[in-house]
Amino acid sequence: MQQRHQPDWPVLVEALGAYGVRYLSGDTGVSDGSTTMPMNPQDLLTYLAQSPEPHLRQALAALFLVHPELAPIATQVAGTLPPTSGNVLIGSYVATVYLQRLWRIRLRRYLGD
């Protein structure tokens, strides 16, 4: 895979927020009140899995909880990443599956089926 520029914290926090993951905060300085298109899911998964920031890597699990439809994309993206980053992505997905089972009743209450 060709190495791409890793976005910084504010850009990724803003992208996560666009996908409904809003527990990471800080003055991102990115949002100027204009509506921006959310980052495409392949790029977001790639950037999060390769992030040097542990909080951003851990946000993968929250992203999968809110958007389980990203699972097929995650397996495709994991195959394009270096082994360490691919393992982060797949590990986050597996953790999310177990979290979904453990917290099924509460997740259903807040997020629906």
C-alpha positions in Angstrom: 0.0 0.0 0.0 1.2 3.5 -0.8 2.0 5.5 2.3 -0.4 8.4 2.7 -0.2 11.4 5.0 -1.7 10.6 8.4 -4.3 13.3 9.4 -3.8 14.9 12.8 -6.0 14.5 15.9 -8.5 17.3 15.0 -9.2 15.9 11.6 -9.8 12.4 12.8 -11.9 13.5 15.8 -14.1 15.6 13.4 -14.4 12.6 11.0 -15.4 10.3 13.9 -18.0 12.9 15.0 -19.5 12.8 11.5 -20.0 9.1 12.0 -21.6 9.5 15.4 -18.6 8.8 17.6 -18.4 11.9 19.7 -16.7 10.9 23.0 -13.3 12.2 21.9 -13.1 16.0 22.2 -10.9 18.9 22.2 -10.9 22.2 20.3 -10.5 20.6 16.9 -10.4 23.9 15.1 -11.6 22.0 12.0 -15.3 22.8 12.0 -15.9 26.4 10.8 -19.6 25.9 10.8 -19.7 24.7 7.2 -21.0 21.3 6.3 -18.3 19.0 5.1 -18.6 15.5 3.6 -17.6 12.8 6.1 -14.3 11.0 5.4 -14.9 7.8 3.4 -15.0 4.7 5.6 -11.9 3.1 4.0 -9.7 6.1 4.7 -11.1 6.5 8.2 -10.5 2.9 9.2 -7.0 3.1 7.7 -6.1 6.3 9.5 -7.4 5.1 12.8 -5.7 1.7 12.6 -2.4 3.4 11.8 -2.7 6.3 14.3 0.1 6.7 16.8 -2.6 7.9 19.3 -4.0 5.0 21.4 -7.3 6.9 21.9 -7.9 7.1 18.2 -7.0 3.4 17.6 -9.4 2.5 20.4 -12.2 4.6 18.8 -12.4 1.8 16.1 -14.4 -0.3 18.5 -16.9 2.6 19.1 -17.1 3.2 15.4 -18.0 -0.5 14.8 -20.6 -0.4 17.5 -22.3 2.5 15.9 -21.8 1.3 12.3 -21.7 -2.5 12.2 -22.1 -2.3 8.5 -18.5 -1.3 8.2 -17.4 -4.9 9.0 -17.0 -6.0 5.4 -15.0 -2.8 4.6 -12.8 -3.5 7.7 -11.7 -6.9 6.3 -10.9 -5.4 3.0 -8.9 -2.6 4.5 -7.0 -4.9 6.9 -5.7 -6.8 3.9 -4.1 -3.6 2.6 -2.4 -2.5 5.8 1.0 -3.5 7.3 0.6 -6.4 9.7 0.7 -4.4 12.8 -2.0 -2.0 11.7 -4.1 -4.8 10.2 -4.0 -6.6 13.5 -5.2 -3.4 15.3 -8.1 -3.2 12.9 -9.1 -6.8 13.2 -8.6 -6.9 16.9 -10.9 -3.9 17.3 -13.5 -5.6 15.2 -13.3 -8.8 17.3 -13.5 -6.8 20.5 -16.6 -5.1 19.2 -18.3 -8.4 18.4 -17.8 -9.4 22.1 -18.9 -6.0 23.4 -22.1 -6.3 21.3 -22.9 -9.6 22.8 -22.1 -8.5 26.3 -24.1 -5.2 26.1 -26.8 -6.3 23.7 -29.7 -5.1 25.8 -28.4 -1.7 26.4 -27.1 -1.2 22.9 -30.6 -2.2 21.6 -32.2 0.4 23.9 -29.9 3.3 22.7 -29.1 2.3 19.1 -32.0 0.0 18.1 -31.5 -3.2 16.3 
